[in-house]
Amino acid sequence: MRQALNFMFKDLEYDFQVIKFPTVSPSYIEVQVLLNHVTRTLVKSTAKWQLKENNGIHDEDLIEAVGQAIDERYRLI
């Protein structure tokens, strides 16, 4: 599944693709996306989205915005 989505963040338009459909349990959400030509795994185990593998510099606000776009698209909230 490569569902393309886009959103605005800090006056810039970002495109990303959902590579693997979100895995949802009562206390955990995990989704794999292609963002800026890099595959990332986002998780939400609390109220905030974050990267599963934190192996580089990233903008936490950007990751949160991607997660919110996924929440809205798949109605996970």
All heavy atoms as a GROMACS GRO file, in nm:
protein
  639
    1MET      N    1   0.085  -0.117   0.000
    1MET     CA    2   0.000   0.000   0.000
    1MET      C    3   0.090   0.123   0.000
    1MET      O    4   0.171   0.142   0.087
    1MET     CB    5  -0.086  -0.004   0.126
    1MET     CG    6  -0.150   0.128   0.156
    1MET     SD    7  -0.217   0.128   0.321
    1MET     CE    8  -0.377   0.186   0.284
    2ARG      N    9   0.076   0.208  -0.093
    2ARG     CA   10   0.155   0.330  -0.097
    2ARG      C   11   0.059   0.447  -0.115
    2ARG      O   12   0.051   0.506  -0.221
    2ARG     CB   13   0.257   0.324  -0.208
    2ARG     CG   14   0.366   0.224  -0.176
    2ARG     CD   15   0.487   0.253  -0.258
    2ARG     NE   16   0.592   0.162  -0.215
    2ARG     CZ   17   0.710   0.202  -0.177
    2ARG    NH1   18   0.740   0.329  -0.175
    2ARG    NH2   19   0.802   0.116  -0.141
    3GLN      N   20  -0.011   0.475  -0.009
    3GLN     CA   21  -0.108   0.584  -0.008
    3GLN      C   22  -0.034   0.717   0.007
    3GLN      O   23   0.029   0.741   0.108
    3GLN     CB   24  -0.204   0.565   0.109
    3GLN     CG   25  -0.304   0.675   0.128
    3GLN     CD   26  -0.408   0.678   0.020
    3GLN    OE1   27  -0.461   0.574  -0.015
    3GLN    NE2   28  -0.436   0.793  -0.033
    4ALA      N   29  -0.040   0.801  -0.094
    4ALA     CA   30   0.027   0.931  -0.088
    4ALA      C   31  -0.061   1.031  -0.013
    4ALA      O   32  -0.180   1.041  -0.036
    4ALA     CB   33   0.056   0.981  -0.228
    5LEU      N   34   0.002   1.104   0.079
    5LEU     CA   35  -0.066   1.207   0.156
    5LEU      C   36   0.020   1.332   0.156
    5LEU      O   37   0.141   1.324   0.137
    5LEU     CB   38  -0.088   1.160   0.300
    5LEU     CG   39  -0.170   1.035   0.320
    5LEU    CD1   40  -0.161   0.989   0.464
    5LEU    CD2   41  -0.314   1.060   0.284
    6ASN      N   42  -0.043   1.446   0.178
    6ASN     CA   43   0.035   1.569   0.190
    6ASN      C   44  -0.027   1.658   0.298
    6ASN      O   45  -0.142   1.641   0.335
    6ASN     CB   46   0.048   1.642   0.057
    6ASN     CG   47  -0.083   1.690   0.004
    6ASN    OD1   48  -0.188   1.659   0.056
    6ASN    ND2   49  -0.079   1.767  -0.101
    7PHE      N   50   0.056   1.750   0.348
    7PHE     CA   51   0.010   1.843   0.451
    7PHE      C   52   0.102   1.963   0.452
    7PHE      O   53   0.212   1.960   0.397
    7PHE     CB   54   0.008   1.775   0.589
    7PHE     CG   55   0.143   1.735   0.640
    7PHE    CD1   56   0.211   1.815   0.730
    7PHE    CD2   57   0.204   1.619   0.596
    7PHE    CE1   58   0.335   1.779   0.777
    7PHE    CE2   59   0.328   1.582   0.642
    7PHE     CZ   60   0.395   1.663   0.732
    8MET      N   61   0.056   2.070   0.514
    8MET     CA   62   0.135   2.192   0.528
    8MET      C   63   0.196   2.194   0.668
    8MET      O   64   0.130   2.161   0.766
    8MET     CB   65   0.047   2.316   0.511
    8MET     CG   66  -0.012   2.331   0.372
    8MET     SD   67   0.111   2.364   0.246
    8MET     CE   68   0.165   2.527   0.290
    9PHE      N   69   0.324   2.233   0.675
    9PHE     CA   70   0.393   2.244   0.802
    9PHE      C   71   0.493   2.358   0.792
    9PHE      O   72   0.580   2.358   0.704
    9PHE     CB   73   0.466   2.113   0.835
    9PHE     CG   74   0.544   2.118   0.962
    9PHE    CD1   75   0.480   2.118   1.084
    9PHE    CD2   76   0.682   2.121   0.959
    9PHE    CE1   77   0.552   2.124   1.202
    9PHE    CE2   78   0.755   2.126   1.076
    9PHE     CZ   79   0.690   2.127   1.198
   10LYS      N   80   0.478   2.456   0.877
   10LYS     CA   81   0.564   2.575   0.877
   10LYS      C   82   0.573   2.638   0.738
   10LYS      O   83   0.680   2.665   0.686
   10LYS     CB   84   0.703   2.541   0.930
   10LYS     CG   85   0.703   2.501   1.076
   10LYS     CD   86   0.842   2.481   1.129
   10LYS     CE   87   0.837   2.443   1.276
   10LYS     NZ   88   0.970   2.417   1.331
   11ASP      N   89   0.457   2.655   0.678
   11ASP     CA   90   0.441   2.718   0.546
   11ASP      C   91   0.508   2.642   0.431
   11ASP      O   92   0.534   2.699   0.326
   11ASP     CB   93   0.492   2.863   0.547
   11ASP     CG   94   0.410   2.950   0.642
   11ASP    OD1   95   0.288   2.926   0.654
   11ASP    OD2   96   0.467   3.042   0.702
   12LEU      N   97   0.537   2.515   0.450
   12LEU     CA   98   0.591   2.431   0.344
   12LEU      C   99   0.498   2.311   0.326
   12LEU      O  100   0.440   2.261   0.422
   12LEU     CB  101   0.731   2.381   0.378
   12LEU     CG  102   0.840   2.486   0.390
   12LEU    CD1  103   0.968   2.422   0.442
   12LEU    CD2  104   0.866   2.553   0.256
   13GLU      N  105   0.486   2.265   0.202
   13GLU     CA  106   0.404   2.148   0.175
   13GLU      C  107   0.492   2.024   0.174
   13GLU      O  108   0.596   2.020   0.110
   13GLU     CB  109   0.333   2.162   0.040
   13GLU     CG  110   0.237   2.048   0.015
   13GLU     CD  111   0.150   2.071  -0.108
   13GLU    OE1  112   0.148   2.183  -0.161
   13GLU    OE2  113   0.087   1.974  -0.150
   14TYR      N  114   0.451   1.924   0.249
   14TYR     CA  115   0.524   1.798   0.258
   14TYR      C  116   0.439   1.687   0.199
   14TYR      O  117   0.318   1.684   0.219
   14TYR     CB  118   0.556   1.763   0.403
   14TYR     CG  119   0.665   1.847   0.463
   14TYR    CD1  120   0.636   1.970   0.521
   14TYR    CD2  121   0.797   1.804   0.462
   14TYR    CE1  122   0.736   2.048   0.577
   14TYR    CE2  123   0.897   1.881   0.518
   14TYR     CZ  124   0.866   2.002   0.576
   14TYR     OH  125   0.965   2.079   0.631
   15ASP      N  126   0.503   1.597   0.128
   15ASP     CA  127   0.439   1.477   0.077
   15ASP      C  128   0.503   1.357   0.145
   15ASP      O  129   0.624   1.355   0.168
   15ASP     CB  130   0.458   1.464  -0.074
   15ASP     CG  131   0.388   1.575  -0.150
   15ASP    OD1  132   0.273   1.605  -0.116
   15ASP    OD2  133   0.449   1.630  -0.243
   16PHE      N  134   0.422   1.258   0.174
   16PHE     CA  135   0.476   1.133   0.226
   16PHE      C  136   0.384   1.020   0.182
   16PHE      O  137   0.272   1.043   0.138
   16PHE     CB  138   0.491   1.137   0.379
   16PHE     CG  139   0.362   1.144   0.455
   16PHE    CD1  140   0.303   1.029   0.505
   16PHE    CD2  141   0.301   1.265   0.479
   16PHE    CE1  142   0.184   1.036   0.575
   16PHE    CE2  143   0.183   1.273   0.550
   16PHE     CZ  144   0.125   1.158   0.598
   17GLN      N  145   0.436   0.900   0.189
   17GLN     CA  146   0.358   0.784   0.150
   17GLN      C  147   0.350   0.687   0.266
   17GLN      O  148   0.449   0.663   0.335
   17GLN     CB  149   0.422   0.712   0.032
   17GLN     CG  150   0.417   0.790  -0.096
   17GLN     CD  151   0.480   0.712  -0.210
   17GLN    OE1  152   0.566   0.629  -0.189
   17GLN    NE2  153   0.434   0.739  -0.330
   18VAL      N  154   0.232   0.631   0.285
   18VAL     CA  155   0.214   0.526   0.383
   18VAL      C  156   0.258   0.397   0.316
   18VAL      O  157   0.203   0.358   0.213
   18VAL     CB  158   0.068   0.517   0.430
   18VAL    CG1  159   0.047   0.396   0.519
   18VAL    CG2  160   0.028   0.645   0.500
   19ILE      N  161   0.360   0.334   0.370
   19ILE     CA  162   0.413   0.211   0.312
   19ILE      C  163   0.343   0.090   0.372
   19ILE      O  164   0.309  -0.005   0.303
   19ILE     CB  165   0.565   0.201   0.334
   19ILE    CG1  166   0.634   0.314   0.259
   19ILE    CG2  167   0.618   0.066   0.290
   19ILE    CD1  168   0.781   0.324   0.284
   20LYS      N  169   0.325   0.093   0.502
   20LYS     CA  170   0.260  -0.018   0.572
   20LYS      C  171   0.144   0.037   0.653
   20LYS      O  172   0.160   0.130   0.731
   20LYS     CB  173   0.360  -0.088   0.664
   20LYS     CG  174   0.306  -0.211   0.731
   20LYS     CD  175   0.414  -0.278   0.814
   20LYS     CE  176   0.356  -0.395   0.890
   20LYS     NZ  177   0.453  -0.447   0.986
   21PHE      N  178   0.026  -0.020   0.633
   21PHE     CA  179  -0.094   0.027   0.700
   21PHE      C  180  -0.074   0.029   0.850
   21PHE      O  181  -0.006  -0.058   0.905
   21PHE     CB  182  -0.213  -0.063   0.664
   21PHE     CG  183  -0.345  -0.006   0.704
   21PHE    CD1  184  -0.404   0.094   0.630
   21PHE    CD2  185  -0.409  -0.050   0.817
   21PHE    CE1  186  -0.526   0.149   0.666
   21PHE    CE2  187  -0.530   0.003   0.855
   21PHE     CZ  188  -0.588   0.102   0.780
   22PRO      N  189  -0.130   0.126   0.920
   22PRO     CA  190  -0.110   0.137   1.065
   22PRO      C  191  -0.152   0.011   1.142
   22PRO      O  192  -0.257  -0.046   1.116
   22PRO     CB  193  -0.200   0.254   1.104
   22PRO     CG  194  -0.215   0.334   0.980
   22PRO     CD  195  -0.212   0.235   0.867
   23THR      N  196  -0.065  -0.031   1.232
   23THR     CA  197  -0.096  -0.136   1.328
   23THR      C  198  -0.154  -0.066   1.451
   23THR      O  199  -0.088   0.021   1.508
   23THR     CB  200   0.031  -0.213   1.368
   23THR    OG1  201   0.088  -0.267   1.249
   23THR    CG2  202   0.000  -0.323   1.466
   24VAL      N  203  -0.274  -0.102   1.487
   24VAL     CA  204  -0.343  -0.032   1.596
   24VAL      C  205  -0.382  -0.130   1.705
   24VAL      O  206  -0.441  -0.234   1.677
   24VAL     CB  207  -0.469   0.040   1.543
   24VAL    CG1  208  -0.540   0.113   1.655
   24VAL    CG2  209  -0.434   0.134   1.430
   25SER      N  210  -0.347  -0.097   1.828
   25SER     CA  211  -0.396  -0.168   1.945
   25SER      C  212  -0.449  -0.061   2.040
   25SER      O  213  -0.432   0.058   2.014
   25SER     CB  214  -0.283  -0.249   2.009
   25SER     OG  215  -0.190  -0.165   2.072
   26PRO      N  216  -0.511  -0.098   2.149
   26PRO     CA  217  -0.568   0.004   2.238
   26PRO      C  218  -0.468   0.107   2.290
   26PRO      O  219  -0.506   0.220   2.319
   26PRO     CB  220  -0.627  -0.079   2.353
   26PRO     CG  221  -0.656  -0.212   2.292
   26PRO     CD  222  -0.548  -0.234   2.190
   27SER      N  223  -0.342   0.070   2.302
   27SER     CA  224  -0.246   0.164   2.360
   27SER      C  225  -0.127   0.193   2.270
   27SER      O  226  -0.030   0.255   2.314
   27SER     CB  227  -0.195   0.110   2.494
   27SER     OG  228  -0.128  -0.013   2.472
   28TYR      N  229  -0.133   0.150   2.142
   28TYR     CA  230  -0.014   0.160   2.058
   28TYR      C  231  -0.055   0.169   1.911
   28TYR      O  232  -0.141   0.093   1.866
   28TYR     CB  233   0.072   0.037   2.080
   28TYR     CG  234   0.204   0.036   2.009
   28TYR    CD1  235   0.313   0.103   2.059
   28TYR    CD2  236   0.220  -0.036   1.891
   28TYR    CE1  237   0.436   0.100   1.996
   28TYR    CE2  238   0.341  -0.039   1.826
   28TYR     CZ  239   0.449   0.028   1.879
   28TYR     OH  240   0.570   0.026   1.815
   29ILE      N  241   0.007   0.261   1.837
   29ILE     CA  242  -0.013   0.271   1.693
   29ILE      C  243   0.125   0.275   1.629
   29ILE      O  244   0.214   0.345   1.676
   29ILE     CB  245  -0.090   0.399   1.654
   29ILE    CG1  246  -0.227   0.401   1.720
   29ILE    CG2  247  -0.104   0.408   1.502
   29ILE    CD1  248  -0.299   0.534   1.705
   30GLU      N  249   0.143   0.198   1.523
   30GLU     CA  250   0.270   0.198   1.450
   30GLU      C  251   0.239   0.203   1.301
   30GLU      O  252   0.152   0.133   1.252
   30GLU     CB  253   0.349   0.071   1.481
   30GLU     CG  254   0.482   0.064   1.409
   30GLU     CD  255   0.564  -0.056   1.451
   30GLU    OE1  256   0.570  -0.086   1.570
   30GLU    OE2  257   0.622  -0.119   1.361
   31VAL      N  258   0.312   0.288   1.229
   31VAL     CA  259   0.292   0.302   1.085
   31VAL      C  260   0.427   0.330   1.019
   31VAL      O  261   0.510   0.401   1.075
   31VAL     CB  262   0.188   0.412   1.052
   31VAL    CG1  263   0.234   0.547   1.099
   31VAL    CG2  264   0.156   0.415   0.904
   32GLN      N  265   0.446   0.271   0.903
   32GLN     CA  266   0.571   0.293   0.829
   32GLN      C  267   0.541   0.387   0.712
   32GLN      O  268   0.446   0.365   0.636
   32GLN     CB  269   0.623   0.160   0.778
   32GLN     CG  270   0.765   0.164   0.729
   32GLN     CD  271   0.816   0.026   0.696
   32GLN    OE1  272   0.747  -0.052   0.633
   32GLN    NE2  273   0.937  -0.003   0.737
   33VAL      N  274   0.623   0.493   0.699
   33VAL     CA  275   0.602   0.593   0.596
   33VAL      C  276   0.732   0.621   0.521
   33VAL      O  277   0.841   0.595   0.572
   33VAL     CB  278   0.548   0.726   0.653
   33VAL    CG1  279   0.415   0.707   0.721
   33VAL    CG2  280   0.647   0.791   0.746
   34LEU      N  281   0.718   0.673   0.402
   34LEU     CA  282   0.831   0.723   0.323
   34LEU      C  283   0.823   0.874   0.329
   34LEU      O  284   0.730   0.935   0.276
   34LEU     CB  285   0.822   0.672   0.179
   34LEU     CG  286   0.936   0.710   0.088
   34LEU    CD1  287   1.066   0.645   0.136
   34LEU    CD2  288   0.908   0.665  -0.055
   35LEU      N  289   0.919   0.936   0.397
   35LEU     CA  290   0.921   1.080   0.418
   35LEU      C  291   1.058   1.132   0.378
   35LEU      O  292   1.159   1.084   0.430
   35LEU     CB  293   0.892   1.113   0.565
   35LEU     CG  294   0.901   1.259   0.608
   35LEU    CD1  295   0.793   1.342   0.538
   35LEU    CD2  296   0.886   1.271   0.759
   36ASN      N  297   1.061   1.226   0.285
   36ASN     CA  298   1.188   1.280   0.235
   36ASN      C  299   1.278   1.170   0.181
   36ASN      O  300   1.398   1.166   0.207
   36ASN     CB  301   1.261   1.360   0.343
   36ASN     CG  302   1.185   1.484   0.384
   36ASN    OD1  303   1.104   1.535   0.308
   36ASN    ND2  304   1.209   1.531   0.504
   37HIS      N  305   1.219   1.075   0.111
   37HIS     CA  306   1.291   0.964   0.046
   37HIS      C  307   1.357   0.870   0.145
   37HIS      O  308   1.449   0.797   0.110
   37HIS     CB  309   1.394   1.017  -0.054
   37HIS     CG  310   1.336   1.113  -0.152
   37HIS    ND1  311   1.251   1.073  -0.252
   37HIS    CD2  312   1.349   1.247  -0.164
   37HIS    CE1  313   1.215   1.177  -0.323
   37HIS    NE2  314   1.271   1.284  -0.271
   38VAL      N  315   1.313   0.872   0.270
   38VAL     CA  316   1.367   0.783   0.374
   38VAL      C  317   1.249   0.712   0.440
   38VAL      O  318   1.150   0.775   0.476
   38VAL     CB  319   1.447   0.862   0.480
   38VAL    CG1  320   1.498   0.770   0.589
   38VAL    CG2  321   1.561   0.938   0.416
   39THR      N  322   1.262   0.581   0.458
   39THR     CA  323   1.158   0.505   0.526
   39THR      C  324   1.172   0.526   0.676
   39THR      O  325   1.279   0.511   0.733
   39THR     CB  326   1.171   0.356   0.494
   39THR    OG1  327   1.160   0.339   0.353
   39THR    CG2  328   1.063   0.275   0.563
   40ARG      N  329   1.063   0.565   0.738
   40ARG     CA  330   1.059   0.590   0.882
   40ARG      C  331   0.944   0.512   0.944
   40ARG      O  332   0.839   0.494   0.880
   40ARG     CB  333   1.035   0.739   0.912
   40ARG     CG  334   1.128   0.833   0.845
   40ARG     CD  335   1.244   0.859   0.932
   40ARG     NE  336   1.326   0.963   0.870
   40ARG     CZ  337   1.450   0.984   0.902
   40ARG    NH1  338   1.505   0.911   0.994
   40ARG    NH2  339   1.519   1.078   0.843
   41THR      N  340   0.962   0.467   1.066
   41THR     CA  341   0.855   0.403   1.140
   41THR      C  342   0.814   0.496   1.253
   41THR      O  343   0.896   0.532   1.337
   41THR     CB  344   0.900   0.267   1.197
   41THR    OG1  345   0.945   0.186   1.089
   41THR    CG2  346   0.785   0.198   1.268
   42LEU      N  347   0.688   0.537   1.249
   42LEU     CA  348   0.634   0.626   1.352
   42LEU      C  349   0.552   0.544   1.449
   42LEU      O  350   0.481   0.451   1.408
   42LEU     CB  351   0.545   0.733   1.290
   42LEU     CG  352   0.612   0.855   1.227
   42LEU    CD1  353   0.696   0.816   1.108
   42LEU    CD2  354   0.510   0.957   1.189
   43VAL      N  355   0.562   0.578   1.577
   43VAL     CA  356   0.483   0.510   1.679
   43VAL      C  357   0.415   0.614   1.767
   43VAL      O  358   0.465   0.724   1.786
   43VAL     CB  359   0.569   0.416   1.766
   43VAL    CG1  360   0.623   0.301   1.684
   43VAL    CG2  361   0.678   0.489   1.836
   44LYS      N  362   0.302   0.573   1.818
   44LYS     CA  363   0.229   0.657   1.913
   44LYS      C  364   0.186   0.565   2.026
   44LYS      O  365   0.094   0.486   2.013
   44LYS     CB  366   0.107   0.720   1.846
   44LYS     CG  367   0.031   0.816   1.936
   44LYS     CD  368  -0.085   0.878   1.860
   44LYS     CE  369  -0.159   0.979   1.945
   44LYS     NZ  370  -0.272   1.036   1.871
   45SER      N  371   0.259   0.574   2.137
   45SER     CA  372   0.225   0.491   2.252
   45SER      C  373   0.175   0.577   2.368
   45SER      O  374   0.122   0.525   2.464
   45SER     CB  375   0.345   0.408   2.297
   45SER     OG  376   0.453   0.491   2.328
   46THR      N  377   0.194   0.705   2.355
   46THR     CA  378   0.138   0.800   2.450
   46THR      C  379   0.056   0.898   2.367
   46THR      O  380   0.007   0.862   2.261
   46THR     CB  381   0.250   0.873   2.527
   46THR    OG1  382   0.332   0.944   2.433
   46THR    CG2  383   0.334   0.775   2.607
   47ALA      N  384   0.045   1.019   2.410
   47ALA     CA  385  -0.033   1.117   2.335
   47ALA      C  386   0.048   1.179   2.221
   47ALA      O  387  -0.004   1.261   2.147
   47ALA     CB  388  -0.081   1.227   2.429
   48LYS      N  389   0.175   1.140   2.206
   48LYS     CA  390   0.262   1.204   2.108
   48LYS      C  391   0.322   1.104   2.010
   48LYS      O  392   0.361   0.994   2.048
   48LYS     CB  393   0.374   1.278   2.183
   48LYS     CG  394   0.458   1.363   2.095
   48LYS     CD  395   0.548   1.452   2.178
   48LYS     CE  396   0.633   1.531   2.082
   48LYS     NZ  397   0.649   1.667   2.118
   49TRP      N  398   0.333   1.145   1.885
   49TRP     CA  399   0.399   1.064   1.782
   49TRP      C  400   0.550   1.083   1.793
   49TRP      O  401   0.598   1.193   1.821
   49TRP     CB  402   0.355   1.108   1.643
   49TRP     CG  403   0.219   1.060   1.606
   49TRP    CD1  404   0.101   1.127   1.621
   49TRP    CD2  405   0.186   0.934   1.549
   49TRP    NE1  406  -0.002   1.051   1.576
   49TRP    CE2  407   0.047   0.932   1.530
   49TRP    CE3  408   0.260   0.823   1.510
   49TRP    CZ2  409  -0.020   0.822   1.476
   49TRP    CZ3  410   0.194   0.715   1.456
   49TRP    CH2  411   0.056   0.715   1.438
   50GLN      N  412   0.624   0.976   1.767
   50GLN     CA  413   0.769   0.982   1.765
   50GLN      C  414   0.824   0.875   1.673
   50GLN      O  415   0.750   0.786   1.630
   50GLN     CB  416   0.825   0.966   1.906
   50GLN     CG  417   0.781   0.841   1.978
   50GLN     CD  418   0.816   0.846   2.125
   50GLN    OE1  419   0.908   0.915   2.164
   50GLN    NE2  420   0.743   0.773   2.206
   51LEU      N  421   0.952   0.884   1.642
   51LEU     CA  422   1.016   0.784   1.558
   51LEU      C  423   1.047   0.661   1.641
   51LEU      O  424   1.092   0.671   1.755
   51LEU     CB  425   1.146   0.838   1.498
   51LEU     CG  426   1.132   0.946   1.392
   51LEU    CD1  427   1.269   0.996   1.349
   51LEU    CD2  428   1.056   0.895   1.272
   52LYS      N  429   1.025   0.544   1.582
   52LYS     CA  430   1.057   0.420   1.651
   52LYS      C  431   1.208   0.406   1.665
   52LYS      O  432   1.259   0.374   1.770
   52LYS     CB  433   1.000   0.301   1.575
   52LYS     CG  434   1.022   0.169   1.644
   52LYS     CD  435   0.952   0.058   1.571
   52LYS     CE  436   0.963  -0.074   1.647
   52LYS     NZ  437   0.890  -0.180   1.576
   53GLU      N  438   1.278   0.430   1.556
   53GLU     CA  439   1.424   0.425   1.557
   53GLU      C  440   1.476   0.568   1.553
   53GLU      O  441   1.462   0.637   1.454
   53GLU     CB  442   1.478   0.343   1.440
   53GLU     CG  443   1.446   0.397   1.301
   53GLU     CD  444   1.304   0.378   1.253
   53GLU    OE1  445   1.237   0.284   1.298
   53GLU    OE2  446   1.259   0.457   1.169
   54ASN      N  447   1.530   0.613   1.660
   54ASN     CA  448   1.578   0.750   1.669
   54ASN      C  449   1.727   0.751   1.638
   54ASN      O  450   1.810   0.766   1.725
   54ASN     CB  451   1.550   0.807   1.808
   54ASN     CG  452   1.572   0.956   1.812
   54ASN    OD1  453   1.608   1.018   1.714
   54ASN    ND2  454   1.552   1.013   1.928
   55ASN      N  455   1.760   0.735   1.509
   55ASN     CA  456   1.900   0.723   1.470
   55ASN      C  457   1.950   0.844   1.392
   55ASN      O  458   2.041   0.832   1.312
   55ASN     CB  459   1.921   0.596   1.389
   55ASN     CG  460   1.832   0.590   1.267
   55ASN    OD1  461   1.756   0.681   1.242
   55ASN    ND2  462   1.841   0.482   1.192
   56GLY      N  463   1.893   0.956   1.415
   56GLY     CA  464   1.938   1.075   1.345
   56GLY      C  465   1.864   1.198   1.393
   56GLY      O  466   1.774   1.191   1.476
   57ILE      N  467   1.904   1.309   1.341
   57ILE     CA  468   1.840   1.435   1.378
   57ILE      C  469   1.706   1.445   1.307
   57ILE      O  470   1.698   1.418   1.187
   57ILE     CB  471   1.930   1.553   1.341
   57ILE    CG1  472   2.063   1.541   1.417
   57ILE    CG2  473   1.863   1.685   1.370
   57ILE    CD1  474   2.168   1.640   1.372
   58HIS      N  475   1.604   1.480   1.377
   58HIS     CA  476   1.472   1.500   1.318
   58HIS      C  477   1.401   1.612   1.391
   58HIS      O  478   1.434   1.646   1.504
   58HIS     CB  479   1.390   1.371   1.321
   58HIS     CG  480   1.354   1.329   1.460
   58HIS    ND1  481   1.441   1.259   1.541
   58HIS    CD2  482   1.243   1.349   1.534
   58HIS    CE1  483   1.383   1.237   1.657
   58HIS    NE2  484   1.264   1.290   1.656
   59ASP      N  485   1.305   1.666   1.326
   59ASP     CA  486   1.223   1.772   1.383
   59ASP      C  487   1.103   1.705   1.449
   59ASP      O  488   1.017   1.650   1.380
   59ASP     CB  489   1.180   1.868   1.272
   59ASP     CG  490   1.104   1.988   1.323
   59ASP    OD1  491   1.052   1.984   1.437
   59ASP    OD2  492   1.096   2.086   1.248
   60GLU      N  493   1.098   1.707   1.580
   60GLU     CA  494   0.989   1.642   1.653
   60GLU      C  495   0.854   1.697   1.614
   60GLU      O  496   0.756   1.624   1.609
   60GLU     CB  497   1.011   1.654   1.803
   60GLU     CG  498   1.129   1.574   1.853
   60GLU     CD  499   1.151   1.589   2.003
   60GLU    OE1  500   1.066   1.652   2.070
   60GLU    OE2  501   1.254   1.539   2.050
   61ASP      N  502   0.846   1.826   1.586
   61ASP     CA  503   0.720   1.887   1.544
   61ASP      C  504   0.677   1.835   1.407
   61ASP      O  505   0.558   1.815   1.383
   61ASP     CB  506   0.732   2.039   1.542
   61ASP     CG  507   0.751   2.098   1.680
   61ASP    OD1  508   0.705   2.036   1.779
   61ASP    OD2  509   0.812   2.205   1.691
   62LEU      N  510   0.772   1.813   1.318
   62LEU     CA  511   0.740   1.757   1.186
   62LEU      C  512   0.686   1.615   1.200
   62LEU      O  513   0.587   1.579   1.138
   62LEU     CB  514   0.863   1.758   1.095
   62LEU     CG  515   0.845   1.692   0.959
   62LEU    CD1  516   0.736   1.760   0.877
   62LEU    CD2  517   0.976   1.692   0.882
   63ILE      N  518   0.750   1.534   1.284
   63ILE     CA  519   0.705   1.397   1.308
   63ILE      C  520   0.563   1.398   1.365
   63ILE      O  521   0.478   1.320   1.324
   63ILE     CB  522   0.802   1.322   1.400
   63ILE    CG1  523   0.941   1.313   1.337
   63ILE    CG2  524   0.748   1.184   1.436
   63ILE    CD1  525   0.945   1.248   1.201
   64GLU      N  526   0.538   1.488   1.458
   64GLU     CA  527   0.403   1.501   1.516
   64GLU      C  528   0.302   1.540   1.408
   64GLU      O  529   0.190   1.489   1.405
   64GLU     CB  530   0.404   1.602   1.630
   64GLU     CG  531   0.271   1.621   1.699
   64GLU     CD  532   0.223   1.498   1.775
   64GLU    OE1  533   0.306   1.415   1.817
   64GLU    OE2  534   0.101   1.487   1.794
   65ALA      N  535   0.339   1.630   1.318
   65ALA     CA  536   0.249   1.672   1.210
   65ALA      C  537   0.218   1.557   1.115
   65ALA      O  538   0.104   1.541   1.071
   65ALA     CB  539   0.310   1.790   1.134
   66VAL      N  540   0.318   1.476   1.083
   66VAL     CA  541   0.295   1.358   0.999
   66VAL      C  542   0.199   1.263   1.070
   66VAL      O  543   0.103   1.214   1.010
   66VAL     CB  544   0.428   1.286   0.966
   66VAL    CG1  545   0.401   1.153   0.896
   66VAL    CG2  546   0.518   1.373   0.881
   67GLY      N  547   0.223   1.239   1.197
   67GLY     CA  548   0.135   1.151   1.274
   67GLY      C  549  -0.008   1.202   1.280
   67GLY      O  550  -0.103   1.124   1.267
   68GLN      N  551  -0.024   1.332   1.296
   68GLN     CA  552  -0.160   1.389   1.299
   68GLN      C  553  -0.229   1.374   1.164
   68GLN      O  554  -0.350   1.348   1.158
   68GLN     CB  555  -0.154   1.534   1.341
   68GLN     CG  556  -0.121   1.553   1.487
   68GLN     CD  557  -0.108   1.699   1.527
   68GLN    OE1  558  -0.121   1.789   1.445
   68GLN    NE2  559  -0.082   1.722   1.654
   69ALA      N  560  -0.153   1.389   1.055
   69ALA     CA  561  -0.211   1.370   0.922
   69ALA      C  562  -0.258   1.225   0.905
   69ALA      O  563  -0.364   1.199   0.847
   69ALA     CB  564  -0.109   1.406   0.814
   70ILE      N  565  -0.181   1.131   0.958
   70ILE     CA  566  -0.220   0.990   0.953
   70ILE      C  567  -0.343   0.967   1.040
   70ILE      O  568  -0.437   0.897   0.999
   70ILE     CB  569  -0.103   0.900   0.997
   70ILE    CG1  570   0.009   0.909   0.892
   70ILE    CG2  571  -0.147   0.756   1.017
   70ILE    CD1  572   0.140   0.850   0.936
   71ASP      N  573  -0.344   1.025   1.161
   71ASP     CA  574  -0.462   1.015   1.249
   71ASP      C  575  -0.588   1.060   1.178
   71ASP      O  576  -0.692   0.993   1.182
   71ASP     CB  577  -0.444   1.101   1.374
   71ASP     CG  578  -0.359   1.036   1.483
   71ASP    OD1  579  -0.338   0.914   1.478
   71ASP    OD2  580  -0.314   1.111   1.571
   72GLU      N  581  -0.579   1.174   1.112
   72GLU     CA  582  -0.697   1.230   1.045
   72GLU      C  583  -0.738   1.146   0.924
   72GLU      O  584  -0.857   1.122   0.902
   72GLU     CB  585  -0.668   1.373   1.003
   72GLU     CG  586  -0.656   1.467   1.120
   72GLU     CD  587  -0.607   1.606   1.080
   72GLU    OE1  588  -0.593   1.633   0.959
   72GLU    OE2  589  -0.582   1.685   1.172
   73ARG      N  590  -0.642   1.100   0.846
   73ARG     CA  591  -0.673   1.023   0.726
   73ARG      C  592  -0.737   0.890   0.759
   73ARG      O  593  -0.836   0.848   0.699
   73ARG     CB  594  -0.545   1.000   0.644
   73ARG     CG  595  -0.558   0.901   0.530
   73ARG     CD  596  -0.658   0.952   0.425
   73ARG     NE  597  -0.668   0.861   0.315
   73ARG     CZ  598  -0.760   0.766   0.302
   73ARG    NH1  599  -0.850   0.747   0.396
   73ARG    NH2  600  -0.763   0.689   0.196
   74TYR      N  601  -0.682   0.820   0.857
   74TYR     CA  602  -0.732   0.688   0.893
   74TYR      C  603  -0.826   0.689   1.013
   74TYR      O  604  -0.867   0.584   1.061
   74TYR     CB  605  -0.614   0.592   0.919
   74TYR     CG  606  -0.536   0.567   0.794
   74TYR    CD1  607  -0.411   0.626   0.774
   74TYR    CD2  608  -0.587   0.487   0.692
   74TYR    CE1  609  -0.339   0.604   0.657
   74TYR    CE2  610  -0.516   0.465   0.575
   74TYR     CZ  611  -0.392   0.524   0.559
   74TYR     OH  612  -0.322   0.503   0.444
   75ARG      N  613  -0.855   0.810   1.063
   75ARG     CA  614  -0.947   0.828   1.178
   75ARG      C  615  -0.906   0.743   1.297
   75ARG      O  616  -0.985   0.670   1.354
   75ARG     CB  617  -1.089   0.799   1.137
   75ARG     CG  618  -1.132   0.896   1.030
   75ARG     CD  619  -1.270   0.876   0.986
   75ARG     NE  620  -1.288   0.970   0.873
   75ARG     CZ  621  -1.401   0.992   0.817
   75ARG    NH1  622  -1.507   0.929   0.858
   75ARG    NH2  623  -1.410   1.076   0.719
   76LEU      N  624  -0.777   0.757   1.331
   76LEU     CA  625  -0.723   0.681   1.443
   76LEU      C  626  -0.744   0.750   1.576
   76LEU      O  627  -0.724   0.690   1.680
   76LEU     CB  628  -0.572   0.659   1.421
   76LEU     CG  629  -0.533   0.586   1.293
   76LEU    CD1  630  -0.382   0.582   1.279
   76LEU    CD2  631  -0.591   0.446   1.292
   77ILE      N  632  -0.784   0.878   1.572
   77ILE     CA  633  -0.800   0.953   1.697
   77ILE      C  634  -0.940   0.937   1.751
   77ILE      O  635  -1.030   0.894   1.687
   77ILE     CB  636  -0.765   1.102   1.677
   77ILE    CG1  637  -0.842   1.160   1.559
   77ILE    CG2  638  -0.618   1.117   1.659
   77ILE    CD1  639  -0.821   1.308   1.538
   0.00000   0.00000   0.00000
